[in-house]
């Protein structure tokens, strides 16, 4: 039942999560030329470049390598481990 209660709370406060994410993105990309688009283009461009380098130049034969690479990059970009102080600061400032 603990998971169900957590899911209900997540749905109940989804508006808060949306507001915090929007605020964080506005602050992070307010002086960027590409803005929000850069948060999508950056992982995709890195995936393309690294796929070309590791698949063609080094001849690694890993099935569905771009999918694994993109999944790893997204986890890294979310900064689960390195961005904890920054994310905590965002929550405290709200």
Protein Blocks (a to p, Z undefined) as FASTA:
>chain_A
ZZmmmmmmmmmmmmmmmmmmmmmmmmmmmmgfklmmmmmmmmmmmmmmmmmmmmmmnopa
cehklmmmmmmmmmmmnommlmmmmmmmmmmmZZ
